[in-house]
Every structure is written in C-alpha cells, then in structure tokens.
Amino acid sequence: MDPFFLALGLTLVDYGQTRTVASAPAYYHEYNPLLGKHPSVGSVNKYFMLTTAGQVGLHYALPQPYRDVHAWIWAGTEGACVVQNIRVGIRISL
C-alpha cells in the first residue's frame, strides 16, 4: 500500500470525525489545541484544507526516501487520531 494514499485516506476519516465533534459540542470536545475545544465547522474545514495542502506540498517537495518516511509518519499520526476518536465514541463518517 502506498503510504501517501493511506495518509490521505486517514486524513479524510479524521476530517469527518472532527466535523462530527464540531457539530455536536454538547457531546464531544476537540483535543487539537490549534482548533480549540469547540471549533466551528468552518474552522474545521479551513484547518483540514490548509494542513492537508501543506502535507501534500511537503510530501512532493521531499526527495526519496524521505518522502515515504514523511508519508508513514503522517499516516501514523492520522491513524492515532482516528483510533482516539473511535475510543471516545465518534463513528467513522465522511
């Protein structure tokens, strides 16, 4: 499996879960300090648009083998976020 596409897929899942957090502030709170405890859906959209664009740009700016290392670290970070969200009861949705 290409780690770049794995990272993108996990980012998409995390994005959906974070939108759930933003849509239900009475039930959940966000752990990312850059977004704050109760971000708006607009803030979530902007955050994921900018950070994903940054990750993709960095990925393509790096030479091999650093490109794959970056992608695996990115995928691992996103995977940990997705698992944590599942643990607190946030389902996977897109």
N, C-alpha and C positions, 0 to 999 in steps of 0.2 A: 504494500500500500504506500502511496506517495504521501509523505508526512505533511506536505503543503496542503493537499486537499483534505486530509484528516483534520488539520488545524482549522481550515476554513469551515468545515462541517461542524466542528465542535463550537466554533465561534457563533455560528448561526443558531445552534441549540442554546448556547448561553444567552444570546440576544433575545430569543423567545422567552426564556425563563426570566430574564431581567425585566422584560416588558410586563410579565405577569406580576412581578414584585411592584413595579410602578403603578400598575392598575389596581392593586389591592393593598394599599398602605395599612389598612386596619389589620391585615393578616400577616404581612411579611415586612421585613426591612432589608435593605441592601447592605452588604458587607464591604463593598468597594468604597474606600474613603473619597475617591475622586467624584463619585456620584452622590454621596450623601445617603443618609438612612432612608429617605423617602423621595427618590428622584421622580421627576415628571416623565411621561412617555417621550416627550420631545427631547429632554436631556439624555435619555437612554438612546434614542435614535441618533442624536448628534455624536454621543460618545462612541457608539459602535461604528458609525460611519468613519469617524476620524481615526480611531485606533486600528480598525481593520485596514484602512487605506495605508496607514503608517506601517503596519506589519507587512503588508504585501509589498510596499515600496522597499522596505528594508530587506525583505527576502530576495527580491530581484537585484538589489544593489550589491549583495554579498556574493563573493566567489564561492565555488565549491571548494572544500566540503563544508564550509561554514553555513552555506545556505540550508543544507539538510539539518545541521545541528540547530540552527535557529528554528526551523520548522518543527523539529521534535520538541524543543523547549516550549514553543508556542502551543503546540498540541497538548503537551503535558499540563501546562498552566490552565488552558481552557478545559481540559478533561477534569482537573481537580475542581474547578468552579462548577461544572455541570454536576459532578458527584455530590458536592456540598449542597447544591440547590435541591437535588433529589432527596438528600437526607433530611432537609427541613420541610419537605413535602411539596416542592414545586415540580409539577409534572413537565415532561418534555412537550413543548408545543412550538409551532412555527407560525 
